[in-house]
Structures are given as C-alpha cells and as structure tokens.
Amino acid sequence: MDIHKTTVATLASQVAQFSAAKTPFRIYHGSTLSTRQSSRQRNQVIDVSSLNHVLEFNKAEKTVLVEPNVPMDKLVEATMAQGLLPKIVMELPNITVGGGFAGTSGESSSFKYGLFDRTIKGIELILGNGEVVWGSAEDNRDLFFTAAGSCGSLGVITLLEMELIDAKCYVELDYIPVKSTEEAVEQFRYYQDDVTVAYMDGILFSMTEGVVMIGRLTNTAHGRIQRFDRATDPWLYMHAEDILKRMQAEKTMYREFVPVQSYLFRYDRGVFWSGLRAFKYFVTPFNRFTRWLLDPFMYSRTMVHALHRSGLASRTLIQDYGVPYDAAREFVRWTDERTGIWPLWLCPVKSAPHDERSFSQGNNVKDEILLDVGIWDMGPSDAQAFIKLNRDFESKVTELGGMKCLYAHAYYTEQEFWDIYEEKKYMELRRKYHAESLPSVYEKVKVDLQGVAGGDGVKKTESWSEWAYRQFWSTWPLGGLYGVASATKGLLVESDFLLKK
C-alpha cells in the first residue's frame, strides 16, 4: 500500500498543477478494450498505467482492494489463490476493473448482481483540484454512484474495493434449446430466482434456433469436462451450436463441467464470433485446422489490437443494448430485419434501485431486469449509412425503454444524449467535485455525425496527403494487413493493445 499511496500522491500533485493552470487534461490508462478512439495531447495527460496491482484482501469480509488497471484474468488468478471469486467477471480477460466500473459492463452473473459497478463497495478518486477522496454508499454518495458508468469524467479513479464470493473448481453447465426469443426469456425468468444458479446467458443463432446456458458452481465434476482456452478446444459459440443440433436430434438435455477460469473467459477465443469475420475479411478457409494454426491471433488482446491498428474499428458494429424482457422479441426481430446479423448474445442484467443507479443507466430504464443483446459484426462501409444504422439502433432502444452500453461510440446528438442522461444533475456534480478540467461523458463518447442527424456536416477541402491516407485505409486488404502486422509485433512482446502516449 505504501507504493500505491506514493503513486497517488504524485498523481494528485500533477492534477493540482493542471487545475491551478486551468489546463484541461485526459487520463492515460496504457491499454484499452473500448472501440472508441482516444484523443490526448502529450502534455495534458495523467498517466495511471502503473496502477495495475491487486493490493489487499479482507477474507473475513470477502473484499479486495484493487487498482484500476488490473485486468480480469489477473484479478481472477489472484482471487482464486485466496479461494475467492469476483461476483462478476467480464468475459474478456483484458477488461480492467476500472474500465468495468467507469464503463458499462456485465456478464452471466449480472441477473443476480446487476452491472459490474454494483459489486464495488467504494472507490478512491483524485478530484479535478488534486484532492483525494473516498466514494461509497456512505461517503460522497452522489459522486460514487454517478462516477459508475460515467467514463472517468468525474475524477481519476485510483483504487476500488470489490466484493467477492467463495470460489469453486467447476461450473456445471446445462444447455437448454429454445426456438424463439420468447422461449429464451421464459427460461431466464424461470431460473433467475433459483438460488443454486450462478451464471445465465444465451445465444440466438436465428429467429427460431437458440440455446440458453445455465451454470452452477461446484467442486466436483460428475461428467464430461470441457475447456475453451486451448488451441485444440472449440470456440464456445460453435460448440453450443453443435450441442443444440445434437439435442434437437436426440431430444435430450446436455450437461458438462467447465473449469471455472475457462468458463469465465469462454468467449475470449474468437471474441464471441468476431474471429469468423477476420477469416472472411482475409478470404481464409474457416475450419478446425486453420483455427488451430491461427489460434494466437484469435484472442481478444490480439484482435482488439489489430482492429484499432487496421482502421476497421470505425466501421465495426460492436454494441450492447439492454431492453425489457417484454420488448426482447420486438428488438430481436427488428435487428434481424434491419441487419440480418446473427448470432446474437443474450444476457439478463438486474437493474439497480433508482437511487443507486450508475450514470450509464440513464432515466429511460423502468424494468427490474433488462435483457442485454450483444451485437458484433461489420457495418456498412459507407460512413453515413454506418452512422444512420447506429442511430436507428439507439432510437429503437430508447423507444423500447432500454439502455445502451457506453463502452462504445454513441451516435446521439447532444440534445438526445442529455435527454436520457440527466444533464443538470451531472453538470452540478462536475462543478461540485471540480471535474470541469476533464472531458464530459458526451465529449468522450460522441462521434462526428457528418450531417446525418440533420446538422451541417463539416466540409473542408481534402489535401493530397489526406486523400492518399484515406485511400490506403479504405483499400482491401491493406488496413487489415497492417493491423495483423502490428498485432504480430504485440504478440512477440506479449502486450495488450497499448495506447500511444
């Protein structure tokens, strides 16, 4: 803790200097899993990349003090060594604790606990004037709950206290076939009150085929043991589809036992089904051998690195939308008619009480449980068509009484955004806690709408060098090849996608 306190004191001094000089600044984390691009200037940055340690366990209280840049896999490794597990573990191992709190994150235990920020008891922040404070349900309550999901726009988070549960060795995983969105919702409703169930999610492969997966923690395996973390193991979504076909043919249920860490990061290889898009992009055969051969490139750390370096992030549709159970059928059907994108990920998420909701839940959510629908694919290559599609999604979700996860780009106009996210309350908190030197949430998530929303697009004369640059990144497969080359370099040094300082 002494090193932590020294680091925080140094960072607080830097923030105070920025405040005295009235210089706006941004936070540098070192790596990212967000699809948003980062805009920073070298001399206007607070570097928190060294805050990446699991510091102190309280086994009696089942809590742990964690610095914000600890990734999920390192967190699970540290807690398992103590016989404990985080209540919620995001499915990609390089998502960080701080990112999960300040962004919008959930996973298959969220039907029980809610969004990831609901498992955080307290946070240490450096305010915009350099003061270090503690936020919790008891201390600086308004700051604590609004900092959750507000993308680091109310202060610099330097420490988090996280709640844990007892760990076990395996997840007993039951696969349940469903023939519609309604059937999937019925299964989620049925199992969400079962105290023995620890994890619950599903995959829809079409309007008429899908599978719900119900997980229970156990120390003994009384059947087939399945892993998803080795090059020879199947990708989870393909494995689930094979099981679905077997269950349909044999009219039977299917159960297997997955080692806990393999279960928690079961979507890492192939990044759900995004890896398939990479094979299609490079016109590469997609079979067991090629997946084994290219396995080092098929993990989230490498794929996110390649996605950013290739320039393809600007046309990649990576979004999570939460909609009420009763609206799920309409939203899935609308998504199919509008995009034809399959598979879709389903994950029930419990809403927080109204007075304890994170910023990202906004004021549009009324239901106790939302069904998160995860959508990942390539969008239209035309920039304006891509923007319009994303705006259509946002409009539909708002209409249905749902919410959008703010880890990704937002395509709202400023007025549309603040109609959902209570501008007055948020801006009052920024003034109260001296956060006006930090970019606001909207400044962090917005994109240039290029006139699609009715405003005037920014028009300027394109220089020869700008034209050549645009041609390079838009010419297949140059951008993709550059991304792969950069990711290969990252593999050699075993690094995440590092943000340039």
N, C-alpha and C positions, 0 to 999 in steps of 0.2 A: 504493500500500500504506500510505502514511502516514495517509491519511484513514481507511482501514479500521482501522488499529491504534488510532487515537484514538477511533473509534466503539466498538470492542470494549472499550477501557479504561473508557469511560463506562458502558457496559452492565454490565461486571464490577463496577464500584463500586456500581451500583444493586442488583445481585443480592446483593452482600455486605451491603448495608444491610438487605435483606429477610431475609437469613439471620440477622443479628445480632438483629433484632427478632422472629425466629421467625414471620415473616409468609409464608403460602403465596402463590405468585404463578403467573400464567399468561403465555404468550408471545403477543404480538400481531404477526402477520405482515403485516397490511394487506389481503390478499385471500385467497380460498380457492377450492379446487375440491372440497373434501370435501363430502359430503352431510350430515355431522354438523353440528349447531348448536353454536355456541361459547358458553361460559359464562364471562364475565370480569367483574371489577369494576375500575372506572377506576383506583383507587389500588393495585391489586395486579397490575400488568401491566409486562412488559419489552417495549418497542417495538423490534422488529428490522426494521421495514418499510423502513428506508433501506439495508439490506444487500442491494442488488439490482444488483451490478456484476460484470462479467467482468473479472478483475484482471490476470492474468499468464499468458502461455503459455510452455511449455518445448517448443519444436518438436523438439528432439533426442530428448526422452523421450516426446513426444506426450502431454503432460498440460497441464491448465489449472487455475488457481486461480479458484474461482467463489464468490461469496457466495450464501447460501441462497435468496434471493428472486428470483433470475434465472429468468424463465420460459423454457420450451423454445424458443419462436420466437426470442427474443433470443439465447439460447445458440447455436442453430444459425447464426444470422446472423453472430455473432462468430467462430465456429469456421470456417465456410465462407470467411470473409475470409482465414483463415490456411491454407486448403487442407486443413482437417481437419473431422472429424465426431465427435460423441459416439458411443460404441459402441451405446448405447441411447437412443432419443429417444421419450418418451411421446407418444401420438398426439394429445393435445390441447395446443395451444400455450401455454396459461396454467398448466399444471402446472409447478411450480417445482423447481429442483434439490434444495433442502432438503426439499420435500414428497415428492419421489420417493425420497429416501434414508430419511427418517423414517417415511414411509408404506409402502405395498407397491405397487410399480409395475413394469411390464414392457411389452414391446411385441414387434413381429415379429422382432427380432433376439435375443430372450431365449432362443430354442432354443440359441443359440450361447454367450451370455454369462450367462444367468440373470436374476435380478431386477436392477433398476436399481442397487441398492446395491453389486452386485458390480463395478461399473465405477468405484467410488470408492476411491481409494488411501488417503485419510486425511481426517480432519475436525478442525477446531478447535472446541472446546466451552468454554463457561463453565460450570463446575460450580456446584452449588447453594450453595457457600460463597463464590463470586466468583472462584475460582482458574481461570485459563485454561490448558487442556492441549491436547495433540495426541493424537489417537487413530488408530491404524493397526494393521496386522497385526503390527507390531514394537513399537509403543508403546501402552501401555494397551489391549492386545489384547481383553480381556474387555469393556471399555467400548465399543470400536469396533464389534465385531460385534453386541452387544446393542442399541446405540443405533440400528442399522439396523432399521427396521420397528417401533420402539417409540414412535412418535408424539411424539417430543420430550420424553419423560418422564424422561430421564437427564441432561439438561443443555440449554443453549441453544447450538445449532449456529450458528456464525458464519462458517465458511469450509469449503470442500470442495475436495480435489484430485481431478480427474476424468481418467480415461484416454480417449484419443481414437484415431481411425483416420484413414487418408488418405481425403479426400473425392473423390467423382467427380460428374459432372454429372447422370447419369440413373440411374433404377432400371429395368432390363429386367424387365418383369413378365409372367410366364406364368400364365394361368388354366387350372386343371385341374378338370373337372367330377367330382363324386363323387355317389354315390347313397345313401350311408349314413354314419353316424358312423364305422363300421369302415373304410370306404374312405378317409375323411379321415385317420384315424390311420395307415393304411398309407402314404399319400403323405407324411405328416410323418416317419414312420420312414425312408422311402426317401431323402428329401432332407436330413435333419438332419446327415448325415455328409459331405455334398458341400461341399468347401471353397470352391467358387465361389458358393454360395448365401449371401446376406447377410440376407435377410428372408423370413419364412414365417408366414402366418396363413390363416384361412379363415372362411367364413360358411356356416352351415346355414340354409336357408330353410324346411325341413321335415325330417321323418324320412327322406325319400327324395330330397331335392334339396339340393345344396350346391356350393360352389366352394372350392378351395384355391388360394392365390396365392403364387407363388414369385418372389422378387426377387433380382436380381444387380446390383451396382454396375458402371457402365460410363461411359466418357466419350463414346461415340458412339451415336447413335440410328439404327438401320437399319430403321426402320419408323414406324408411326403414333405421334405424340407426343400424350399425353393428360394433361390437367391436371384438378385437382379444387378449385382455390382461387378461381375467378372465378364471378360470379353466373350466367354462362351455361354453366358446366360442370355435369356431372351430379353428383349425390351418389354417393359410391363404392358403397354397397351396392346402389343401383338400377342403376348401370352394370354391376356384377358380375352381377346377376340377368339383365339384358338379354343380356350376353355368354354366360351359361350357357344361355339359351334358344337362342341362335344356334348354339352349339357342339352342342347336342343335335340341332338340326335339320340341321346341315350335317356332323356327325360330324367336326369339325376341332378343332384346338387354337387358342388365341388368345394373341397376344403384343402388348404395346405398351410404349412407353417413357415414363416419367413423370419430369419434373424432380424432383430429389432433395427439395427443400423441399416441393413439392406432394405427393410421396409420403408424406413423414414425417407430414404433418398432413392426410392424405387423409380422415380421419373427422371433421374439425373442423366442416365444413358439415353441418348436420343432426345433429351429435353422434351419430355412427353412424346410428341410425334414430329417435332420440328426437324429432327435429323433426316426424316424422309424428304423434306423439302430441299435439303442440301444435296441429297443424291439426285433428285430431279433437276436441280439447277445445273449440276455438272454432267447431266445425262450419264449417270453411272448406274450399272446394274444394282438392284437392291435385293440382296439375298443373304443367307447366313454367312457365306464366306466373305463377302465384301464388308458386311457389318463387323465381322471379326477383324478383318485386315485394317479397317479404318477406325477401329474402336477408340484409339487415343484421341481422335478428333470429335468424338461423339458425346462428350461430357459438357455440362453447362459452362464450366470455366472457359473451355476452349471455344465453344460455339458462340458465346457472347462476345468473346474477344474478336473472333472472325466477323461476326455480324457488325460490330462497330467499325472495324478497320475496313470492311468491304464497302461501306456506304449503304448497304442494303437495309440498315435499321430504319431508314427514312421511309421505306415502303413495306415494312413488315408489320402485320397486324398482330400485336401481342397485347391482349386486353383481358381483364376480368371484370365481369358485370354481375352484381348481385340483384336478383329480382325476387319478389314474394313467391312463395310456393304456388299460390293460385294463379300467378301470371306466368309460370315457367313454361307451360305448354305454348302459350301465345308467343313468348320471346324466342323459344327454340324454333318454332315454325317460321317466324319472321326471319330469323337468322338464316335458316335454310333457303327460304325464298329469295332473300336479298343477296346471299353469298354462295350457297351450296357448300359451305365449309363443314367438313367432318374429319375426325371425330370432334366431340365437344366434351370438356371435363365438367363434372358436376360435383359440387362440394357445399353442403349445408353450413351456414355460418350463423351463430347466435348473435342477435343484436344486444348491445349494451343498454342498460337503463338510460332514460333520456338525459338525466343529469350527469351521466358518466360517459357519454359518447365521445369518441375521438373526433377530431376535426373532419376527417375524411368521410364520416357517415352523413354529414350534412343534415339538412332538415326535411329531406324528402322521404326518409325511411319511416314507415309506421309499423311494420310487422315485426314479430318477435324473432322470426327466423327468415333469413334470405337464402336463396339457392344461388351460389356462385357458379356462373357459367364461364369457363375458360375458353378463349378463342385464340388460336395461333395458326397463322398462315401468311402467305404473301398477299398483299392487297393490290389494287390496280396500279399499274406503272405510271399512269398519268397522275401528276401531283394533285390537281384539283379534284379528280374523281376519288382519289385516296382520302382527301380531306372530307369530301362530302359523305363518303361511306362512314367514316368515323363519327361525323356529326350526326348522321342518321342513327347510329347506334346509341349515342349519348341521349338524343331526343327520345328514342323509344324507351330506354331505361328510365328516364325521368317520368315519362308518361305512365309507366307501369308501377311507379312508386319504389324504384330500386336505387342503386348506387353504383358508381364507377370507382375502381381502384386507381389511386393517384400515383402509383409507381411508374405509370406510362404517360405518354403525351396526353394532353387534354385539348379538345378542339372547340370548347365553348368560347363564345365571345365573353368579354369581361363582365358584361351585364348578366349573361346567362350563368356564368360561374358564381357570381356573388348572390344571385337569387337563390342558389342552392346552399351556399356555404356561409351565410350569416356574416356579411362584411363588417357591419357595425361592431359586433361583439369582438371579432377577430382584430380589427384595427385598434380598438380600445386596448386590447391586451398587448398589442405590439408597442403602443405608447407607454403603457403601464410598466412593461418589462424591458424597455429600452432596446427594442428589436428592430428599429427602423433602419439601421445600417445593414441589415440582412435583406436579401430579396424576399418579397412576399411569396406565398404559395402560388398565386396566379402567375407571377413573373417566372417561377421555376417550371411550371407545367405547361404554359401556353405555347402555341406554335403560330407561325405566320399563316393566317387563313387565306392569304392570296386572293382576297376578294370574294371567296366562296360564300361567306356569311352576309354578303350584301354591302360590305365596306369596300373601300377602294384598295385594290392591290398595290403594293409598292412596285412601281415600274422604274427601271433605270436601264441605261444603255449598257449592254454586256461587252466587256473588253475581250480582246482575242484570247488572252490567257484564261479568263473566266470561261469562255466558250470551250477551249481545249480541255480545261479541267472537267467541265460538265460532260463533255463527250466521252472522256476516259471512264468516268464512273458510271455512265449510262450504257456503255458498250459491253455486251456479254462476251466473255466471262471475266473481263479484266478486273472489275471490282472484286468479284468473288475470289479470283486467284490471289489478288493482293491480300485479302482477308485471311486466306488459308496460309499464305507465306508468313504473315505476321503472327498467326496463331501457332504455327510450327515453331517459330522463334520463342514464343511464350512457353510452349511445351518443353523446350530444351532447358529453360531456366525454371520450370515448374511454377510459373506465376499465374495469377489471375489477369483479367484484362485490367491493366494499370492505366489510370487516368494520367495524362501528361500534366506535369506540374506547371 
